[in-house]
Amino acid sequence: MASTGVRRTRYKRPACPFCRFEDQVVRIVYGDPGPETIEQSRRQEVALGGACAAPEAPQWYCRGCLRRFDAPGFADSAEAGIP
């Protein structure tokens, strides 16, 4: 498989502010998903957020309570290279 040049970084996920689960939280990916992102979505490692993202679009999704949210204090996932 070809490398995308993006460094994968382990990160601590924020706890969901609604249900407090941490292990159910995944990053929301915006834009046209490529094959790798689609596969990550199938494995429930990321959530697909749609083609366009507004600056205020939430960055995290809780699979436990099905809510989207932001987490102040956590690095912006795009800047940090977080999958």
C-alpha positions as CSV (number, residue, x, y, z in Angstrom):
1,M,0.0,0.0,0.0
2,A,1.3,3.4,-0.9
3,S,2.2,5.9,1.9
4,T,0.1,9.0,2.1
5,G,2.9,10.9,3.8
6,V,0.7,11.6,6.8
7,R,2.2,10.6,10.1
8,R,-0.1,8.5,12.3
9,T,-0.1,9.6,15.9
10,R,-1.6,7.9,18.9
11,Y,-3.8,10.3,20.7
12,K,-6.0,10.5,23.7
13,R,-9.6,10.8,22.7
14,P,-11.8,13.3,24.5
15,A,-14.6,11.9,26.7
16,C,-18.0,12.6,25.2
17,P,-19.5,15.6,27.1
18,F,-23.0,14.1,26.9
19,C,-22.5,10.4,28.0
20,R,-18.9,10.6,29.3
21,F,-17.7,7.6,27.2
22,E,-14.2,7.9,25.9
23,D,-13.9,4.6,24.0
24,Q,-16.8,5.4,21.8
25,V,-15.4,8.7,20.5
26,V,-14.0,9.0,17.0
27,R,-12.7,11.8,14.8
28,I,-15.1,13.3,12.2
29,V,-13.5,13.4,8.7
30,Y,-14.8,16.0,6.2
31,G,-14.3,16.1,2.5
32,D,-14.4,13.5,-0.3
33,P,-13.3,10.3,1.4
34,G,-10.6,8.1,-0.3
35,P,-10.5,4.3,-0.1
36,E,-8.5,4.3,3.1
37,T,-10.9,6.7,4.9
38,I,-13.9,4.7,3.7
39,E,-12.4,1.5,5.1
40,Q,-11.6,3.4,8.4
41,S,-15.3,4.4,8.5
42,R,-16.4,0.7,8.0
43,R,-14.2,-0.3,10.9
44,Q,-15.8,2.6,12.9
45,E,-12.4,4.3,13.5
46,V,-13.7,7.6,12.0
47,A,-17.0,9.1,11.2
48,L,-17.7,10.7,7.8
49,G,-18.9,14.3,8.2
50,G,-19.9,15.2,4.7
51,A,-18.3,16.9,1.7
52,C,-18.0,20.4,3.2
53,A,-16.9,21.5,6.6
54,A,-17.7,24.9,8.1
55,P,-15.0,26.4,10.4
56,E,-17.4,25.7,13.3
57,A,-18.0,22.1,12.3
58,P,-17.6,19.6,15.2
59,Q,-14.5,17.5,15.2
60,W,-15.6,14.5,17.3
61,Y,-18.5,12.0,17.1
62,C,-19.7,9.7,19.9
63,R,-20.8,6.3,18.7
64,G,-22.4,5.7,22.1
65,C,-25.0,8.5,22.1
66,L,-24.7,9.5,18.4
67,R,-23.8,13.1,19.1
68,R,-21.2,15.4,17.5
69,F,-19.1,17.8,19.5
70,D,-16.0,19.8,19.9
71,A,-13.4,19.3,22.6
72,P,-11.6,22.4,23.8
73,G,-8.0,21.7,24.7
74,F,-7.6,18.9,22.2
75,A,-5.4,19.7,19.1
76,D,-7.2,20.2,15.9
77,S,-7.1,16.7,14.3
78,A,-6.2,18.0,10.8
79,E,-3.2,20.0,12.2
80,A,-2.0,17.1,14.4
81,G,-2.3,14.5,11.6
82,I,-4.7,12.4,13.7
83,P,-6.4,9.6,11.9
